[in-house]
Amino acid sequence: MNILITGGTGFLGTPLVEALAGDGHIISVLTRSKRTSKNRQVSYIEWNGKEMPPAMGFYDVVINLAGSSIGESGWSESAKQEMVSSRLDATNACVKFINKSTRPPSLFISGSAVGYYGGFREGEMTETSAPADDFMADLCLRWEAAAQEAKCRTIILRTGVVLGNEGGVIPKLRPIYKFWLGGKLGSGKQGFPWIHLDDEIAAIRFLMDHESAEGAYNLCAPEIVNQETFSDTYAQALNVMDIWTVPKFALKMLLGERSILLWGGQTVSSKKLQSLGFEFKFPTVKEALVDLV
């Protein structure tokens, strides 16, 4: 298949492109900077993140993973606007391309996040749970609504915390824990929906090939843990202790509104994905963290 991908050069996109090319697909990656590829099955196309370049070809699948980082910098009003606009602009560009194509793709896969369910919420969240009303939930709601305008089969990826060694949270946590500075954030009881990078890639490929898959899917491992359990398990994998607690008020003082990413969390179910027959390579957080360590 011919596959068009936005966000194909990031932490998630790079291994996804490699995996899809390994499956024999022809991949076109939209990128904001000039790139060349040594892989004949992968090509890079420059774009501005807002509109498709002229003379685009025909694609069987469009995968949209573009968006500025959520946790790398402070949440000033301009930064929050960039988080929203970078996602909506890319998604709207993909949808416009799909809907105007004389030979539209059969599938549109678009990113989202478990932030749809809010920064802190009681109970187990499924794909039918209502969105919350904080910034992250509003961002995800608008992101998903834009994607749903595509006139083809559409899959929304509500992804949890992706665990991998090349990006995301693990490289940031590793030095903290190795110096025995890890521990609870806030109460530690907040849900910590997570997924190993290998399972994230496998789930996307699985959903792409599963013709009955449509709508939103929670991409989280089946083992539901809280932040305290995740911290304890990571410390054990590194053979260190996690004896510290950072109170919620201290996180708010240090990080402001963005601190909800640390003291907040959700309990999220992946039963819908599993009901299709998907099997996780790393179903427990211990297996995932031992593998990464």
C-alpha positions as CSV (number, residue, x, y, z in Angstrom):
1,M,0.0,0.0,0.0
2,N,1.0,3.6,-0.5
3,I,0.9,5.4,2.9
4,L,1.1,9.1,3.7
5,I,2.3,10.0,7.2
6,T,2.5,13.3,9.1
7,G,4.6,13.4,12.2
8,G,6.7,10.6,10.8
9,T,10.0,11.8,12.1
10,G,9.3,11.9,15.8
11,F,9.6,9.4,18.7
12,L,6.6,7.5,17.5
13,G,6.6,8.2,13.8
14,T,10.2,7.2,13.1
15,P,9.8,3.5,14.2
16,L,6.4,3.4,12.7
17,V,7.8,4.4,9.3
18,E,10.5,1.7,9.7
19,A,8.0,-0.9,10.6
20,L,5.6,-0.1,7.7
21,A,8.4,0.0,5.2
22,G,9.5,-3.4,6.6
23,D,6.0,-4.7,5.9
24,G,6.5,-3.8,2.2
25,H,4.5,-0.6,2.1
26,I,5.6,2.6,0.2
27,I,5.8,5.5,2.7
28,S,5.7,9.2,2.0
29,V,6.5,11.3,5.1
30,L,5.4,15.0,5.3
31,T,8.1,16.9,7.1
32,R,8.9,20.6,7.8
33,S,12.6,20.2,7.0
34,K,14.5,18.8,4.0
35,R,15.3,15.1,4.4
36,T,16.6,12.3,2.3
37,S,16.1,8.6,2.7
38,K,18.4,5.7,2.0
39,N,15.4,3.4,2.0
40,R,13.8,3.2,-1.5
41,Q,10.4,2.6,0.1
42,V,10.5,5.8,2.1
43,S,10.5,9.4,0.7
44,Y,10.2,12.8,2.4
45,I,8.0,15.7,1.2
46,E,8.4,19.2,2.6
47,W,5.3,20.9,3.8
48,N,4.3,23.8,6.1
49,G,2.1,21.8,8.5
50,K,-1.0,23.6,7.3
51,E,-1.7,22.6,3.7
52,M,-0.8,19.8,1.5
53,P,2.0,20.4,-1.1
54,P,0.8,20.6,-4.7
55,A,0.7,17.6,-7.0
56,M,0.2,15.0,-4.3
57,G,-0.2,11.4,-5.4
58,F,-2.8,8.8,-4.4
59,Y,-2.6,7.0,-1.1
60,D,-4.4,4.0,0.4
61,V,-3.9,5.1,4.0
62,V,-3.2,8.5,5.6
63,I,-1.7,8.5,9.1
64,N,-1.7,11.8,11.0
65,L,0.6,12.0,14.0
66,A,1.7,15.7,13.8
67,G,1.6,18.0,16.7
68,S,4.0,20.1,18.9
69,S,5.2,18.6,22.2
70,I,2.8,18.7,25.2
71,G,5.2,18.4,28.1
72,E,8.5,19.9,26.9
73,S,7.9,23.6,27.7
74,G,5.7,25.7,29.9
75,W,2.0,26.2,29.1
76,S,2.0,29.9,28.3
77,E,-1.0,31.0,26.2
78,S,1.1,31.1,23.1
79,A,2.5,27.6,23.8
80,K,-1.0,26.2,24.3
81,Q,-2.2,27.8,21.1
82,E,0.7,26.1,19.3
83,M,-0.2,22.7,20.8
84,V,-3.8,23.2,19.5
85,S,-3.1,24.8,16.1
86,S,-0.3,22.4,15.2
87,R,-2.7,19.5,15.6
88,L,-5.8,21.1,14.1
89,D,-3.9,22.5,11.1
90,A,-2.3,19.2,10.2
91,T,-5.5,17.3,10.8
92,N,-7.6,19.7,8.7
93,A,-5.0,19.5,5.9
94,C,-5.3,15.7,5.9
95,V,-9.1,15.8,5.9
96,K,-9.3,18.4,3.1
97,F,-6.9,16.3,1.0
98,I,-8.9,13.1,1.6
99,N,-12.3,14.7,0.9
100,K,-11.1,16.4,-2.3
101,S,-9.2,13.4,-3.7
102,T,-10.6,11.9,-6.9
103,R,-9.4,8.5,-5.5
104,P,-9.6,8.9,-1.7
105,P,-7.8,6.6,0.7
106,S,-9.7,3.8,2.3
107,L,-8.5,4.7,5.8
108,F,-7.5,7.7,7.9
109,I,-5.7,7.1,11.2
110,S,-5.3,10.2,13.4
111,G,-3.7,10.7,16.8
112,S,-5.2,11.7,20.1
113,A,-4.4,11.0,23.7
114,V,-5.9,9.7,27.0
115,G,-6.0,13.4,28.0
116,Y,-9.4,13.2,26.4
117,Y,-10.7,11.8,29.7
118,G,-9.2,14.7,31.7
119,G,-6.3,15.3,34.0
120,F,-7.8,13.6,37.0
121,R,-10.9,11.5,37.0
122,E,-12.4,8.7,39.0
123,G,-13.4,5.3,37.5
124,E,-12.3,3.3,34.5
125,M,-12.4,5.2,31.2
126,T,-13.6,3.4,28.1
127,E,-13.9,4.8,24.5
128,T,-17.6,5.6,25.3
129,S,-16.7,7.8,28.4
130,A,-17.5,11.5,28.0
131,P,-14.6,13.9,27.6
132,A,-13.6,16.1,30.5
133,D,-13.5,19.9,30.5
134,D,-9.9,20.8,31.1
135,F,-7.3,22.1,28.5
136,M,-6.0,18.7,27.5
137,A,-9.5,17.2,27.1
138,D,-10.6,20.2,25.0
139,L,-7.5,19.9,22.8
140,C,-8.2,16.2,22.2
141,L,-11.9,16.7,21.6
142,R,-11.2,19.3,18.9
143,W,-8.5,17.2,17.4
144,E,-10.8,14.2,17.2
145,A,-13.7,16.2,15.8
146,A,-11.5,17.5,13.0
147,A,-10.4,14.0,12.1
148,Q,-14.0,12.7,12.1
149,E,-14.8,15.0,9.2
150,A,-12.8,12.7,6.8
151,K,-15.1,10.9,4.4
152,C,-13.5,7.4,4.8
153,R,-13.0,4.8,7.5
154,T,-11.4,6.7,10.4
155,I,-9.5,5.5,13.5
156,I,-8.6,7.7,16.4
157,L,-5.6,6.7,18.6
158,R,-6.1,7.7,22.2
159,T,-2.6,6.9,23.3
160,G,-1.3,6.7,26.9
161,V,2.3,7.3,28.1
162,V,4.5,5.6,25.5
163,L,7.5,3.9,27.0
164,G,10.6,3.7,24.9
165,N,14.3,4.4,25.2
166,E,14.6,6.9,22.3
167,G,12.1,9.5,23.5
168,G,9.1,10.2,25.7
169,V,9.3,9.9,29.5
170,I,11.9,7.2,30.0
171,P,15.0,9.2,29.0
172,K,13.9,12.0,31.3
173,L,13.2,9.6,34.3
174,R,16.4,7.5,33.9
175,P,18.9,9.9,35.4
176,I,16.5,11.0,38.1
177,Y,16.0,7.4,39.3
178,K,19.6,6.4,38.9
179,F,20.5,9.1,41.5
180,W,17.8,7.7,43.8
181,L,15.6,10.8,43.4
182,G,12.5,9.1,42.0
183,G,9.2,8.5,43.9
184,K,5.6,9.5,44.2
185,L,4.2,12.6,42.5
186,G,1.3,14.0,44.5
187,S,-0.7,11.2,46.0
188,G,0.8,8.6,43.7
189,K,-2.7,7.1,43.4
190,Q,-3.5,8.8,40.0
191,G,-3.9,6.4,37.1
192,F,-0.9,5.9,34.9
193,P,-2.1,4.6,31.5
194,W,1.0,3.4,29.6
195,I,2.1,1.3,26.6
196,H,5.4,0.0,25.4
197,L,6.5,1.6,22.1
198,D,6.7,-1.8,20.4
199,D,3.0,-2.4,21.3
200,E,2.0,1.0,20.2
201,I,3.5,0.4,16.7
202,A,2.1,-3.1,16.6
203,A,-1.4,-1.8,17.5
204,I,-1.4,0.8,14.8
205,R,-0.4,-1.8,12.2
206,F,-3.0,-4.2,13.6
207,L,-5.8,-1.6,13.4
208,M,-4.7,-0.6,9.9
209,D,-5.1,-4.1,8.7
210,H,-8.3,-4.9,10.6
211,E,-11.1,-3.8,8.3
212,S,-13.8,-3.7,11.0
213,A,-11.8,-1.3,13.2
214,E,-13.3,2.2,13.3
215,G,-13.7,5.0,15.7
216,A,-11.6,5.7,18.9
217,Y,-9.3,3.1,20.5
218,N,-7.5,3.4,23.8
219,L,-3.9,2.5,23.1
220,C,-2.8,1.5,26.6
221,A,-1.5,-1.8,28.1
222,P,-4.0,-4.1,29.8
223,E,-2.4,-3.8,33.2
224,I,-3.9,-0.8,35.0
225,V,-1.4,0.8,37.4
226,N,-1.1,4.1,39.4
227,Q,1.9,6.4,39.4
228,E,3.2,5.0,42.7
229,T,3.2,1.4,41.3
230,F,4.9,2.6,38.1
231,S,7.6,4.4,40.1
232,D,8.2,1.4,42.4
233,T,8.4,-1.0,39.4
234,Y,10.8,1.3,37.5
235,A,13.0,1.6,40.6
236,Q,13.1,-2.2,41.1
237,A,14.1,-2.6,37.4
238,L,17.0,-0.2,37.9
239,N,17.9,-1.8,41.3
240,V,17.5,1.5,43.1
241,M,15.0,2.9,45.7
242,D,12.3,5.5,45.0
243,I,11.9,7.0,48.5
244,W,10.8,10.6,47.7
245,T,7.5,12.3,47.4
246,V,6.8,15.5,45.6
247,P,3.6,17.1,47.0
248,K,1.0,18.3,44.6
249,F,1.4,21.9,45.7
250,A,5.1,21.8,45.0
251,L,4.4,20.5,41.5
252,K,2.0,23.3,40.9
253,M,4.5,25.9,42.2
254,L,7.2,24.5,39.9
255,L,5.2,23.8,36.7
256,G,2.0,25.7,37.0
257,E,-0.9,24.4,34.9
258,R,1.4,21.9,33.2
259,S,1.9,20.1,36.5
260,I,-1.4,18.2,35.9
261,L,0.6,15.9,33.6
262,L,2.4,14.7,36.7
263,W,-0.1,14.8,39.6
264,G,-3.0,14.0,37.4
265,G,-3.8,10.7,35.6
266,Q,-6.5,8.4,34.3
267,T,-7.5,4.8,34.6
268,V,-8.0,3.7,31.0
269,S,-9.2,0.4,29.6
270,S,-7.9,-1.2,26.4
271,K,-10.6,-3.9,26.2
272,K,-12.0,-2.6,22.9
273,L,-8.6,-3.1,21.2
274,Q,-8.2,-6.5,22.8
275,S,-11.7,-7.6,21.8
276,L,-10.5,-7.4,18.1
277,G,-7.9,-10.0,19.0
278,F,-4.8,-7.8,19.6
279,E,-2.3,-9.3,21.9
280,F,0.2,-7.2,23.8
281,K,3.9,-8.2,23.8
282,F,4.3,-6.3,27.0
283,P,1.0,-6.6,29.0
284,T,2.5,-5.8,32.4
285,V,4.5,-2.7,33.4
286,K,7.2,-4.9,34.9
287,E,7.8,-6.7,31.6
288,A,7.9,-3.4,29.8
289,L,10.3,-1.7,32.1
290,V,12.6,-4.7,32.5
291,D,12.8,-4.8,28.7
292,L,13.7,-1.1,28.4
293,V,16.2,-1.3,31.3
